[in-house]
């Protein structure tokens, strides 16, 4: 999926986390366009006004105004957006958060990596993933990527 036309939307209320995410994307491919929002409500407004829909949306779970799970539910309920891959992106590895995100229609759940190298590697895997194949193979076992493991999301 990664090419010069790649468009990513990110909703995260932590400015430092958005900066790290942006730097990791730039390391992968400086031509990737990133649209940032500080909460789910702002992301939904950006999404509704977008001329081009994003290739992937990354959602932090814990944000003010509209959290990641509520934002995900809204995205999945709107026919314009329901096929966009949505990656939940959080420091939480709580099984209840992961299960609720899976049940709400998340495409993948990524525990925020502890290092820039981990972030770059995870983002590469996600951006080069074949989402059409991944959607067919989706299950609870391959939904969660821990920052403590080196997991790949590539569909084989």
TIDOKOL-226552 format. One record per residue (C-alpha): x, y, z. Coordinates in steps of 0.5 Angstrom, whole numbers. Each point is the difference from the previous one (the first is absolute). Layout:
REM residues N
> x y z
> X Y Z .
...
//
This chain:
REM residues 156
> x y z
> 0 0 0 .
> 6 5 1 .
> 1 5 -5 .
> 0 7 -2 .
> -7 1 1 .
> -1 -3 6 .
> -5 4 5 .
> 0 -2 8 .
> -5 3 5 .
> 2 0 7 .
> -4 2 6 .
> 4 0 7 .
> 0 6 5 .
> 7 -1 2 .
> 4 5 -4 .
> 7 -4 1 .
> -3 -7 -2 .
> -3 4 -7 .
> 7 3 -1 .
> 4 -7 1 .
> -6 -3 -5 .
> 2 5 -5 .
> 7 -1 1 .
> 0 -7 -1 .
> -5 1 -6 .
> 6 5 -3 .
> 5 -5 1 .
> -4 -6 -4 .
> -2 5 -6 .
> 0 8 1 .
> -5 0 -6 .
> -6 -3 5 .
> -5 5 2 .
> -2 0 7 .
> -6 4 2 .
> 0 1 8 .
> -6 1 5 .
> 0 1 7 .
> -6 -4 2 .
> -5 -5 -4 .
> -5 6 -1 .
> 5 4 -4 .
> 2 -6 -4 .
> -7 -1 -1 .
> -1 7 -3 .
> 6 -1 -4 .
> -2 -6 -3 .
> -7 2 -2 .
> 3 6 -3 .
> 6 -4 -4 .
> 0 1 -7 .
> 4 -7 0 .
> -1 -5 5 .
> 6 -3 4 .
> 3 -6 -2 .
> 1 -2 8 .
> -3 3 6 .
> 4 0 7 .
> -4 1 6 .
> 2 1 7 .
> -5 -3 5 .
> 1 5 6 .
> -2 7 -3 .
> -4 6 2 .
> -7 1 -3 .
> -1 -6 -4 .
> 5 -6 2 .
> 2 -5 -5 .
> -5 -5 1 .
> -6 5 -1 .
> 4 2 -6 .
> 1 -7 -3 .
> -8 -1 1 .
> -1 6 -4 .
> 4 -2 -5 .
> -2 -7 -1 .
> -8 3 0 .
> 1 5 -6 .
> 0 -4 -7 .
> 5 6 -2 .
> 6 -3 5 .
> -2 -7 2 .
> 5 -3 -5 .
> 6 4 2 .
> 5 -4 4 .
> 0 3 8 .
> 6 -2 4 .
> -1 1 8 .
> 6 3 2 .
> 1 0 8 .
> 5 -1 6 .
> -6 -4 3 .
> 1 -8 -1 .
> -6 -1 4 .
> -4 -6 -3 .
> -7 4 1 .
> 3 5 -4 .
> 2 -4 -6 .
> -6 -4 0 .
> -5 6 0 .
> 5 3 -6 .
> -1 -7 -3 .
> -7 -1 1 .
> -1 8 -3 .
> 3 -2 -6 .
> 7 2 1 .
> 5 -2 -6 .
> 6 -1 5 .
> 2 2 7 .
> 7 2 1 .
> 3 1 7 .
> 4 7 -1 .
> 8 -2 -1 .
> 5 2 5 .
> 5 2 -5 .
> 1 3 -6 .
> 2 -6 -4 .
> -6 -4 3 .
> -4 6 -3 .
> 3 0 -7 .
> 0 -8 0 .
> -8 0 2 .
> -2 5 -5 .
> 4 -3 -6 .
> -4 -7 2 .
> -6 4 0 .
> 1 4 -6 .
> 2 -5 -4 .
> -5 -5 2 .
> -5 -2 -5 .
> -7 2 3 .
> -4 -4 -4 .
> 3 -6 1 .
> 1 1 8 .
> -8 2 0 .
> -1 -7 -2 .
> 5 -3 5 .
> -2 4 6 .
> -1 -3 7 .
> 1 1 7 .
> 7 -3 0 .
> 3 5 -6 .
> -4 6 3 .
> 5 2 5 .
> 7 2 -1 .
> 4 1 6 .
> 6 5 1 .
> 4 -6 4 .
> -1 -4 -6 .
> 3 0 -7 .
> -6 -2 -4 .
> -2 1 -7 .
> -7 2 -3 .
> 2 -2 -7 .
> -5 -5 -3 .
> 4 -6 -3 .
//
